[in-house]
Every structure is written in structure tokens, then in C-alpha cells.
């Protein structure tokens, strides 16, 4: 399979990790261009990762005919404008999670991608890990039905007004920053099981007087597959995810969002699904996306549009009803 030529838009910390995976561990992609609003920053980043082209504006990279696919790595309030720019220039777009801050923007950009005949996906790397795909195969092969999912993502962060997670103007807060991971896990497994969850009960807290973001959130789902989905930017939370059924318990070991070891206990009979990672994990979403581009596919059977839509709709509604609707604008 040929290597797809990538550009990166936005050159912060997550772009560093993506570029490392792309240049050192990816089998189906290569980095050809990087772009930022600051040319010097683009030049430094490009030299660090041996990218041939460095652009001081996103539009310049959008106009580069050599760039086939673009990874959008800016803070999420800027995702839509960049997605619109690159899709309009017929680039395939992988946009860092959360893809957008509301469902309408996703639907509008999805329609644009379809109109242009290019691929648009949300970058939720967790579900592209080999161990996670093994888990789905195991569930299918053994005809197991999940009845509950518990997952959390939370880290203690000291308050810093200059950090975007504490900035309501940059759509900070725990739900959009890290809650999206746990909600993706829940909705993806529900979709896999053929279950459409009911609306969750939501509790959100703003524990810091200095900022107007949700520092902690908990989504509780009833129905066939119960769920307890938690997030925090102020507290360390459990790093294992636990799935249960009538006669089994499955534990995705920490960090569950980078799944490598999955323990299965079926009435005392234990099994382990293990798939160590040599890179940082971004290589799996890169290679999956690149393979879709090479095959001229406009959808994915792993990074599902349906799951992106359900997660975005749930987050948007919950934030609005909890007094944080300003984060989704």
C-alpha cells in the first residue's frame, strides 16, 4: 500500500505526538507539510520532524496539491473553520477529538465532505488500538452481551488561567477535553451491541471560582447497558475501565484509553488479551485513516460517524442543561 501524504494544522503538544507516530511508526503515512499561524514555529516543528514544507498560514497548506490528508490539532473551537478550509480544498480531514463543540457543526462539515468526495473522521485513537479490536472480536466470537460499562478519565491539574482546559473562551472543561474519551467508549460498545442508550442523568460541577467550565462531570445511563461515565480536570480518577455481563467481568487496564492489556474473568476462568504498543498509539489511527484514503473510502467501520454524532449530541445537551452551554458555541 502506498504512503498517504499528510499535513498537520496546529503545532501544539498533541501535534508533537501525532508527528512522532507519523514519522517513526506509521506504515502507510508520511509527513510532507506543517502549518501554523507563525511561520517560525512551523519551521521549527518542520525541521524537528523532517517535513519538507513549512507554512505560516493554514490557507497556504490547503492550496498545496501534494498534501492529501490533514490532521487538525488546534484547540477545538478552531476545528470547524479549519475543517471547512481543508475540505473545501479537497483534503481528507482527521480532526482531533472532540471534532467540534456541537452537533450542528459536525453535520455541516460531514455534508461538505460528502459534497467534496473526501473523508472526514474524528480522531478517537482508543478504538483503533489492536487490543480494543481484539476485545470486540472476543465479544463477538463468544456471543457475550455487556450489561454495564464504567469508565473515567480524570487528572488533577493546578489551576492556570493560561491553560485552555480552564478557559471558557476556548471551550475548556472536563467533558469536552477528557469526558469525550469515556463517552466514546460507552457509545461505541453500545453501538457494537446494537443498543441505543436512553438520555443519561448528568451531574456537573464547577469547583473553581476562577473559571466558568465544568471541572467534573458524571453521566449515568440506565437501560439494557448501564453506564457510569466520569471525567475531571481537577481530580485523579480510576484509570481502568470495567465492562460487565451476566457471567463475566472485563477490565481494560490503565491507561484504558491506550488499551494494551485486557483481562477477562468468566466465572473464575481468566483470559488476557494483550497487544503491546511500540509507538505512542497515534500510529493506529494514522494507518487506518491512510488506508481508507488509499482505498478511496469515505467512511470507516472503526471510527464511526454514528458514534461521533451521539457523543457530540450528548455532550452539547448535557453542557447546555447544566449551565455550560457557552462552551459549545
N, C-alpha and C positions, 0 to 999 in steps of 0.2 A: 504493500500500500504506500502511495506517495505521501510526502510530508506536506501538511497544510501550512501556509504562510500566515503567521499571526502578527497582530499589532496589539499593544497594550495602551489603554487610555486611562490616565491617572496612575501616579507612580509612588504610592504610599507603601505602608508595611505589607498589606496583603498582595500588592503587585510584586513586591520582592519575592514572596513565597511562590507566587504563580510563575514568575520568570525563572526561579531556581528549578522548579519542576519541569518547565517547558524546555529549558536549555540543558538540563542534566539527566532527566529521567523519562521524558516523553519519547515514544517511539514513532508517533505519527504527526508531530507538530514541530515547527521551527519558528524562532523569533526573528522577525525581519525589521520591525519598526516599533518605536515607543513614542508616546506623545504626552505632553503636559502643557500647562499654560505658561510655563517658564522654560525657555529653551535650554538654559544652563542645566537645569535639573534633568531635562530629558537627555542631554548629552552625557551627564554623569551616570545616569541609570543605564543608558545605552552602552556606554563603554564598559560598565561593570558586567553586563550580560552579553557583550559582543553583538549587539543589534546594529545592523548596518545603517539604519536610518533613524534620525532623532528629530522630532518635530516640536516646535514651540507653540503649536496650536492644534487642536483636535481636527479642525477642518482640513488642514494640510494632510494629515494622515488619512482622512476619509477620502481624499482625492487621489491617493496613491493607488494605482491599479494593481500593484504587486500584492498588496495586503488583501487576503481573502477573509480572514476571521479576526474579530476584535473582542478582546476581553475588557469589559468596563469595570474599573476598580476604584472609582471615585467614591466619596461619601454618597449614600443612597438618594438624597434629594436631587442630585445632579444626574441620576441614571437616565431619566426619561429624555432629557434634551440630547444627551449623547447617543442614546439608543436611536432616537429619531434621526439624528445626523448620519450615523453609520448605516442604518437600514436604508435610508434614502439614497445612499451611495452604493447600495447593493453589497454591503458587507454582512457576513454572517455574524451574529452577536451572541456572546455568552456574557451575561450581566451578573455581577456578584450579588449574592443574597443580601437583604431582600431585593428582588428585582426592581420593585417600585414600592412606594409607600401606600398605594391604594389600588383597588381592583380596576378602576376605570383606565388608569394609565397602562396597565398590563394589557387589557383588552384592545386598547387603541394601538399599542405597539405590536401586538400579535397580529392584528389586522393589516398593519403596514408591512410586516414581514411576509405575510401571505401574499399581499399585493405585489411585493418586490420579488417573490420567489426565493427568499433566503431564510435561514434558520435563526430562530430566537429562542434561547433557553435560559433559565435561571440556574446559576452555578451553586447547586447544593451538592458539594463533593461527597458528603456522607453516603449517599445512596449509590455512588459509583464504586465504592470500595469492594474489592473481591470478597472479603469476609461477609459483607452485607448481602451480596448477591448469592453467596453460598447459603446464607440463612434463609432467603426466600426459596431457594431450591429445596432445602431440607424441609421447610414447612409444606411445600407442595408434595414432595415425594412421600412424606409420612402422613399426609392429609390431616394436618394439625390446625385447629382453629384457635386463634388468640381471643381471649375474653377480657384482658386488661393490659394496659401499657402505662408504665410510669417512667418518665424521663425528665431530667432537669439539666439546665445549663446556667451556671452562675459562678461568678468570680468576684471577690472583694476588690474594689477599686477605690483608691483615695480620691476624694473629690478634687477635680481640677477643671475649672471653667474653660480651659483651652482644649480639653479633650472632647471630641464630638459626642461621645455617649452621654455626656451631661448637658449638651447644648440642644435646647428645644428648637432653635432655629435650624439645626441640622438634623432634625428628626431623630434625636437620640433616644435613650431609654432602653430598658431590658427587652421588651417584646420585639422591637424591630432589629435590635442588634444580635441577641442570642436566643430569644424565645423562638425565633423563626426555625432554628435547628430542630428543637423538640417537637414543634407543631408539624414540621415536615415529616419527621419520623412517624408521628401518630397518623397523620392523614395518608401517608404513603402505604403504611401497613393496613390501614382500613380499606384503602382502595384495592390493595392486593387481596384482601379477604372478601371483597365485594360488598363492603358495608359503607353506608353513608351515615356519618355520625350526626346526632342532633346538635343544636346550638349549645355551646358549653356555658357553664356558670363561670363567671370571671371575677377575680379579685385582684385589684392593682393598688400599689402603694407608691406614694411619692415621699420617701423617707428623708429627703434632703430639702431643707428650706431654701437652699440657694438656687435650685433649678426646678424646672417645670416638666420633668419627664417621669415616666414610670420606672422607679428603681427596682421594683419587684412585681412579679405577676404570676398568677396561677390560674390555669384553665382546667376545669373539671368537667369531664364528659361522662354522661350516662349512656344507656343503650346497650346494644349487643357487645360492643367493645368499650369498656370503661377506660377512661384516661385521666391521669393526673400529670399535667404538663406545667413545669415551673421554670421561671427564669429570674435572674438577678444580676445587677451590676454593682450591688453593694454587699453581697454575701456569697461565700463559697458554698456551693450545693453539691450533692452527690453526683459523682461522675460516671456512675453505672446506670444503664437503662435496663429495666426489668419487664419482660413480657410473660404473661401467664395464660394458661389454658386449663381445661378441666383436669388434666393429669400431667402437666409439665410446667416447668419454670425455665425461662431462657434469660440469661444475663449477658448483656453486651458490656464487656469490661471497660474500665476507664482508659482513655477518654472515649466514651461511647460514640461521639461524633466523628472520631477517626477509628472506626471499628477494625480491630485486628484479631482479637480473641473473643469468641462467643461460647459460653458454657451452657450446656443443655442438661437438665435434670428431669428425667421421665420416670417418676415413681421410684427414685433411687438409682436408676440406670443413667450413668453420666456419659456425655459425649462432648467433644470440644471441636469447634470449627475454628481453624486458625489460618490466617494468611498474613504473615509479616510484611511490612512495607519497607522498601529500601529508600524511597524518597520521602517527601512530606505529604503525600496523598493527593496533591493537586493534579498529578500526572494522570490519574484515572479519569477525571472529568475532561481533561485536555484531550486525551486519546479517544474517549468516547465521542466528544464533540467533533474532533477532527475526522473520525471515521464516518460520521454522519455527513459531514461536508463532502468528503471524498465520494460518498455513495449518492450524493445529490438528494439526501433525505431532508425533509422539512419538519420532522417530529422525532421524538425519542420515546423508546419504550422503558426508559430508566428515569430520566429527568422529565417527569410527566407534566404537561400543561395543566391537566385537571388538578393536580396536587398544588401547583403554584397558585392557581386561581382560588382554591379552597383556603389555602393558608393566608393569602393576601386578604381575602374577604373576611376571614375570621379575625385577623389582627386589626383590620380597619374598623370593623364594627365594635370590637371589644374596646379599642382605644377611644372611639367616639363616645361610647356609652359610659366609659369610666372617667370622662373629663379630659382626655388627652387627644381629642380629635385634631388639635392643631399640629400634631406630629405626622399626620397622614396627608397634609395638604401639598 
